[in-house]
Amino acid sequence: MSALNLHFDFMGHRKLALTISLVLVIASVILLLTRGLNLGIDFTGGNVIQAEFTERPDVTKVREVISGVVARGAMIQNFGEKGIIIRTNEDTEESRQNVMKALQANFADMKITGFEKVGPVVGGELRRQAIIGVSIALLAILVYITLRFQFRFAVVSVIPLVHDVIIALGFFSITQMEISSSFIAAILTIVGYSLNNTIIILDRVRENWGSLSRDGIVNLVNKSLNQTLGRTINTTLTTLFPVIALCVWGGPVLLAFSYAMLVGIIAGTWSSMFVATGLLCEWQGRKK
């Protein structure tokens, strides 16, 4: 699309775009502090019940039965030829008994073959290590882009990553969609996707940097954005279509992962085109 010689004035709206992003980030932080996240069994622990049937019922039917007696949903998966494993976030004896009674009332051929109380898969220690790992990765990105480009390029590349993750967390806070360990994989994928988009645009800015004194930072960034617009659209759409398919047909197991990816792709495209470049324009303008 750069061959079409486009001249969209993206940076003419940078202050509005940055304001929108700031409002979304602040709102997301407030939601996280007030509503929190609906953590799944991978984070909280709970009960695991194993049941067998003469003829295994549809998972959707089992989920409908379970949803009437548990407050926070359940993970249900097939096991063996005729078995089903049910994982609930509630680890009390009362909750387990309620689930078993509901199953027995709706499936006469069912028998419980095992149950246990489990701890969280993603415990406090693992979460602490994940935060340390991500922090080290962000620092490494900051150092590398500083050496490869400039320090200001590094800073405006890392800020959108934080922006995208916070907005994704805010979406899950306001919807209270249950998140599992796959959510972590989605967040890390979002970081990689957003960074890739941002670097492509900033690399073109670096290539055009020689015309800074003639064009000014706003025109230079606009030219770079227009030159990479075709690639941005192609990358976004080809990634967005399969993710939308996952959201529609992926089922409850992939729900958190697919919606995290959907929000992350939209936020990542926005932040690479407006947040990173807008901050660069503001920084360069104030420096001058």
C-alpha positions as CSV (number, residue, x, y, z in Angstrom):
1,M,0.0,0.0,0.0
2,S,3.0,2.3,0.4
3,A,3.2,2.1,-3.5
4,L,0.0,4.2,-3.5
5,N,1.9,7.1,-2.0
6,L,-0.5,7.6,0.9
7,H,-0.4,10.8,3.0
8,F,-2.6,10.1,6.0
9,D,-1.9,12.6,8.8
10,F,-1.7,10.1,11.7
11,M,0.4,12.4,13.9
12,G,-2.1,15.2,13.5
13,H,-4.3,13.2,15.9
14,R,-1.5,12.0,18.2
15,K,-2.6,14.1,21.2
16,L,-6.1,12.6,21.0
17,A,-4.8,9.1,20.5
18,L,-2.4,9.4,23.5
19,T,-5.3,10.8,25.6
20,I,-7.5,7.8,24.7
21,S,-4.7,5.4,25.5
22,L,-4.0,7.1,28.9
23,V,-7.7,7.0,29.8
24,L,-7.9,3.3,28.9
25,V,-4.8,2.5,30.9
26,I,-6.0,4.4,34.0
27,A,-9.5,2.8,33.7
28,S,-7.9,-0.6,33.5
29,V,-5.7,0.0,36.5
30,I,-8.7,1.1,38.5
31,L,-10.7,-1.9,37.5
32,L,-7.8,-4.2,38.5
33,L,-7.6,-2.6,41.9
34,T,-11.4,-2.6,42.5
35,R,-12.7,-5.7,40.7
36,G,-9.6,-7.7,40.2
37,L,-9.5,-10.8,37.9
38,N,-11.6,-13.9,37.8
39,L,-8.7,-16.4,38.3
40,G,-9.3,-20.0,37.3
41,I,-8.3,-23.2,39.0
42,D,-4.8,-22.9,37.6
43,F,-4.3,-19.9,39.9
44,T,-6.5,-20.7,42.8
45,G,-6.7,-24.4,43.2
46,G,-9.9,-26.3,43.8
47,N,-11.7,-29.7,43.5
48,V,-11.1,-32.3,40.9
49,I,-13.8,-34.9,40.3
50,Q,-13.5,-37.9,38.0
51,A,-16.7,-39.6,36.8
52,E,-17.5,-42.4,34.4
53,F,-20.6,-43.1,32.4
54,T,-22.2,-46.0,30.6
55,E,-22.4,-43.7,27.6
56,R,-20.4,-40.5,27.9
57,P,-22.6,-37.4,27.7
58,D,-21.8,-34.2,25.7
59,V,-19.4,-31.9,27.6
60,T,-21.7,-29.0,27.0
61,K,-24.5,-30.8,28.8
62,V,-22.2,-31.6,31.8
63,R,-21.2,-27.9,31.9
64,E,-24.8,-26.8,32.0
65,V,-25.5,-29.0,35.0
66,I,-22.3,-27.9,36.8
67,S,-22.9,-24.2,36.2
68,G,-26.1,-24.4,38.3
69,V,-24.2,-25.4,41.5
70,V,-20.8,-23.7,41.2
71,A,-20.4,-19.9,41.4
72,R,-17.3,-19.5,39.2
73,G,-17.6,-22.1,36.5
74,A,-15.6,-25.3,35.9
75,M,-13.1,-26.9,33.6
76,I,-14.5,-30.1,32.0
77,Q,-12.6,-32.5,29.8
78,N,-13.0,-36.0,28.5
79,F,-11.0,-38.8,30.1
80,G,-10.5,-42.3,28.7
81,E,-13.3,-43.8,26.7
82,K,-16.3,-43.0,29.0
83,G,-14.9,-40.7,31.7
84,I,-15.0,-37.0,32.4
85,I,-12.8,-34.9,34.7
86,I,-14.4,-31.9,36.3
87,R,-12.2,-29.1,37.9
88,T,-13.9,-26.4,40.0
89,N,-12.3,-23.3,41.6
90,E,-14.1,-24.0,44.9
91,D,-12.2,-26.3,47.2
92,T,-14.7,-26.8,49.9
93,E,-16.3,-30.1,50.8
94,E,-19.8,-28.6,50.4
95,S,-19.0,-27.5,46.9
96,R,-17.8,-31.0,46.0
97,Q,-20.9,-32.6,47.4
98,N,-23.1,-30.2,45.5
99,V,-21.4,-31.0,42.2
100,M,-21.6,-34.8,42.8
101,K,-25.3,-34.5,43.7
102,A,-26.1,-32.5,40.6
103,L,-24.3,-35.1,38.4
104,Q,-26.1,-38.0,40.0
105,A,-29.5,-36.2,39.7
106,N,-29.0,-35.7,35.9
107,F,-27.0,-38.7,34.9
108,A,-28.4,-42.0,36.4
109,D,-25.6,-44.1,34.8
110,M,-22.8,-42.1,36.4
111,K,-20.4,-43.2,39.1
112,I,-17.7,-41.2,40.8
113,T,-14.3,-42.9,40.4
114,G,-12.1,-40.4,42.2
115,F,-11.8,-36.9,43.7
116,E,-9.2,-34.8,45.2
117,K,-8.4,-31.3,46.4
118,V,-5.6,-29.7,44.3
119,G,-3.5,-26.6,44.8
120,P,-2.9,-23.9,42.2
121,V,-0.7,-24.8,39.2
122,V,0.3,-21.2,38.9
123,G,1.3,-20.5,42.5
124,G,2.9,-17.4,44.1
125,E,6.4,-18.6,43.4
126,L,5.7,-19.2,39.7
127,R,4.1,-15.8,39.4
128,R,7.0,-14.1,41.1
129,Q,9.4,-15.9,38.7
130,A,7.3,-14.9,35.7
131,I,7.3,-11.2,36.8
132,I,11.1,-11.3,37.2
133,G,11.5,-13.0,33.8
134,V,9.3,-10.5,32.0
135,S,11.1,-7.6,33.7
136,I,14.5,-8.9,32.6
137,A,13.2,-9.4,29.0
138,L,11.9,-5.8,28.9
139,L,15.3,-4.6,30.2
140,A,17.1,-6.6,27.6
141,I,14.8,-5.1,24.9
142,L,15.5,-1.7,26.2
143,V,19.3,-2.2,26.0
144,Y,19.2,-3.9,22.6
145,I,17.0,-1.2,20.9
146,T,19.2,1.5,22.5
147,L,22.3,0.0,21.0
148,R,20.6,-0.7,17.6
149,F,18.6,2.5,17.4
150,Q,18.5,5.3,20.0
151,F,17.6,5.4,23.7
152,R,14.4,7.3,23.0
153,F,13.4,4.6,20.4
154,A,13.9,2.0,23.1
155,V,11.7,3.8,25.6
156,V,8.8,4.4,23.2
157,S,9.0,0.7,22.2
158,V,8.7,-0.6,25.7
159,I,5.9,1.7,26.9
160,P,3.4,0.3,24.3
161,L,4.1,-3.2,25.6
162,V,3.0,-2.2,29.1
163,H,0.1,-0.3,27.6
164,D,-1.2,-3.4,25.7
165,V,-0.8,-5.8,28.7
166,I,-2.7,-3.4,31.1
167,I,-5.5,-2.9,28.6
168,A,-5.8,-6.7,28.1
169,L,-6.0,-7.2,31.9
170,G,-8.5,-4.4,32.2
171,F,-10.7,-6.1,29.6
172,F,-10.7,-9.3,31.6
173,S,-11.4,-7.4,34.8
174,I,-14.5,-5.7,33.4
175,T,-15.8,-8.8,31.8
176,Q,-14.8,-11.1,34.7
177,M,-14.0,-13.8,32.1
178,E,-12.2,-16.7,33.8
179,I,-8.5,-16.9,33.0
180,S,-6.3,-20.0,33.1
181,S,-2.7,-20.6,32.6
182,S,-3.1,-20.3,28.8
183,F,-3.8,-16.6,29.5
184,I,-0.1,-16.1,30.4
185,A,0.9,-17.6,27.0
186,A,-1.5,-15.1,25.3
187,I,0.0,-12.1,27.2
188,L,3.5,-13.1,26.2
189,T,2.3,-13.5,22.6
190,I,0.8,-10.0,22.7
191,V,4.1,-8.6,23.9
192,G,5.9,-10.2,21.0
193,Y,3.3,-9.1,18.4
194,S,3.2,-5.5,19.6
195,L,7.0,-5.2,19.7
196,N,7.3,-6.6,16.2
197,N,4.9,-4.0,14.8
198,T,6.5,-1.2,16.7
199,I,10.0,-2.1,15.6
200,I,9.0,-2.3,11.9
201,I,7.6,1.3,12.1
202,L,10.5,2.7,14.1
203,D,13.0,1.0,11.7
204,R,11.5,3.0,8.9
205,V,11.6,6.1,11.0
206,R,15.3,5.4,11.5
207,E,15.8,5.0,7.7
208,N,14.1,8.4,7.1
209,W,15.9,10.1,10.0
210,G,18.3,11.9,7.6
211,S,15.4,14.1,6.5
212,L,14.6,15.3,10.1
213,S,16.0,18.8,9.7
214,R,14.1,19.3,6.4
215,D,10.7,17.6,7.2
216,G,10.4,17.9,10.9
217,I,9.6,15.0,13.3
218,V,5.8,15.0,12.6
219,N,6.1,14.8,8.8
220,L,8.9,12.3,9.1
221,V,6.9,10.0,11.3
222,N,3.8,10.4,9.1
223,K,5.8,9.4,6.1
224,S,7.2,6.4,7.9
225,L,3.7,5.3,9.0
226,N,2.3,5.6,5.5
227,Q,5.2,3.7,4.0
228,T,4.6,0.8,6.4
229,L,0.8,1.0,6.5
230,G,0.3,-1.8,4.0
231,R,2.4,-4.2,6.0
232,T,0.6,-3.2,9.2
233,I,-2.8,-3.8,7.7
234,N,-1.8,-7.2,6.2
235,T,-0.1,-8.4,9.4
236,T,-3.1,-7.3,11.6
237,L,-5.8,-8.8,9.4
238,T,-4.0,-12.1,8.7
239,T,-3.5,-12.5,12.5
240,L,-7.0,-11.2,13.4
241,F,-9.0,-13.5,11.2
242,P,-7.9,-16.8,12.8
243,V,-8.2,-15.3,16.3
244,I,-11.8,-14.3,15.6
245,A,-12.4,-17.8,14.5
246,L,-11.0,-19.1,17.8
247,C,-13.3,-16.6,19.7
248,V,-16.4,-17.9,17.8
249,W,-15.7,-21.6,17.5
250,G,-12.8,-22.3,20.0
251,G,-15.1,-23.2,22.8
252,P,-14.8,-22.5,26.6
253,V,-11.3,-24.1,26.9
254,L,-9.7,-21.5,24.5
255,L,-12.0,-18.6,25.5
256,A,-9.5,-16.7,27.7
257,F,-6.6,-17.3,25.3
258,S,-8.5,-16.2,22.1
259,Y,-10.1,-13.1,23.7
260,A,-6.8,-12.1,25.2
261,M,-5.2,-12.4,21.7
262,L,-8.1,-10.5,20.1
263,V,-7.8,-7.5,22.5
264,G,-4.0,-7.7,22.4
265,I,-3.8,-7.5,18.6
266,I,-6.2,-4.5,18.5
267,A,-4.3,-2.7,21.3
268,G,-0.9,-3.7,19.8
269,T,-1.8,-2.3,16.4
270,W,-3.1,0.9,17.9
271,S,-0.1,1.4,20.2
272,S,2.5,0.7,17.5
273,M,0.9,3.2,15.2
274,F,-0.1,5.9,17.7
275,V,1.4,5.5,21.1
276,A,5.0,4.7,20.2
277,T,5.2,7.2,17.4
278,G,3.2,9.8,19.2
279,L,5.5,9.6,22.2
280,L,8.5,9.9,19.9
281,C,7.1,13.0,18.3
282,E,6.4,14.6,21.7
283,W,9.8,13.7,23.0
284,Q,11.7,15.0,19.9
285,G,9.6,18.2,19.9
286,R,10.3,19.0,23.5
287,K,14.0,18.2,23.1
288,K,14.2,20.6,20.2
